[in-house]
Amino acid sequence: MMNPSRLYREQQILEKFFPGCCTFINGDDGDYLDIWVKSNSASHYCLRIMLDMFPERAPEMFLVHPKMLADNYGVELISLGANCAAKLLEPSKGFLQLAYNNAAVWSQDLTLYEVTLKGITWVNAYEGYRRSGIPIHHMISDQIFY
């Protein structure tokens, strides 16, 4: 759990780069951040970053809007389950879970801003896949996904 000074710092950073787009929520399923981001094509997505173990562990990140995304064959991504080519972990709570980190190299110094950038990278790779057919994992280097 974040201490109050870390929470304040995280809020300040996020508000600087995503003004008015962040909501910190104390929910029944734990504490989380919902953050609205815009892709390079100006489409809007909402990422949910679970905060219960942050910053000690990399937080889980979900795509909560739009609820359903499909591949180029019309198959909903959520039905793929954990999928390396799509950089997805097993869905949870009805949402896509983005695979963006390597637990072995996670650092408590990483910020929610940096985690959010990984989500935006995934969103843009997904849109690139939809346009070109090139799989998401070919568009995202494993090196940029800690």
N, C-alpha and C positions, 0 to 999 in steps of 0.2 A: 504494500500500500504506500502511496506517495505521502511524504510529509507535507505540511502546509506550504513551506517555502518552495519546494519542488513543484507542487501544483500551481502555485502562483506564477513561477517562472515558465512552466509549460503553457499556461493560459496566455501569458504575455506574448510569447513567441507565436503561438497559433493565431492570436488576434491580429498580430502584425501582418502575417502572410495570408490569412484567411478571415478577414474582418466580417463579423456577423454570421459566420458559417459554422461555428462550433457550439455544441451543447454538451455540457458535462451532466451526466444523469446518474443518480443513485437508484438503480432499479432492483426489482425482485431477483433478477438473474445476476446481480453484481453491478459494480460501477463501470460505466463506459462513457466513451466520447463518441457522439455522432458528429461527423464532419462532412459538409457538402463540398464537393470538389467539381471542377470543370475540366473536361478532357480537352485535348488539342482541337477537337472538332466542335467545341462549345456545348457538348452534351453534359448533363448534370448527373452526378452519381453521389450516393451517400455511403460513406464508409463508417463502420462501427468498430471502434478499437476498445477492447476489453481492458480494464485498468486494475483488476484485482491483484495481479502479481507484478504490475509495472512499478518501478523500473527493474526489480530484481530479475525478472524474466521477460523475454520478448512477449508482448501482448498478442493475443489472437486478434486477427483483423477479418471482418466480414464485409461483404457488399450487401447492403440492405435495400438499396434502390438504384436502378430498377430491380424489382424482386426476381424477375426471370430474365436470364440471358440465354441465347441459343447459339449453337455452333453454326457453321455454314451449311449443315444438313438439316437444320431445324430441330436438332436435339437440344433440350434444355441442359445447360451446363451442370445444374445441380444434380441431374440424373447420372452424371459421370462419376460422382463420388470423388475420392482422391485421385488426381490425375496429373502426372508429371508434365505431360505436354501442355496442359492448360495452366500449370502452376497453381493447382488447387489442392487443398487438404480436404478431408472428409467434411461435408457440410454439417452444420450444427444449428439447431433452432430454426431450421428452414431457410438458412442463408448460405450462400457460397462463402467458403473460408479460403482466403488468399494465402498461398505459401510464399512468404516473402523473406524469411530469415533462416539462418543456420544457428541453432541454439548453442553450438560449440563456440561461436565467435560473438555472441551477444554481449554487449557492454551496457552497464547501468548508466553510462554517460550519454547514450543515444536518447534522442528526444522524440516526443510524439510528432513533432514536425517532420523528423527524418522518417519515422514510420509511415506517416501520411504520404510522403513523397514516393515511397515504395508502392503504396496503393494507387497513386496517380500513374506511376509507371505501368502497373498491371492494366489499368483501365485503358491507357493509350495503346498498349500491346494488344489488348482484346479488340479494340476498334481497328487496329492495323490488320489483325488476323481476319476480321470480317471483310475488310476491303480487299486484301491480297490473297488470303488463303494460307499465308505463311503461319505455321503454328506459333503460339504465344512463346513457348520455350526457346524458339529460334530468335525471337525479337528481344528477349530479356537475357542478358548475360548472367550466369550464375554468380559472377563476381560482384555485380551490383546488388544482388540480393543476399546480404550478409550471410 
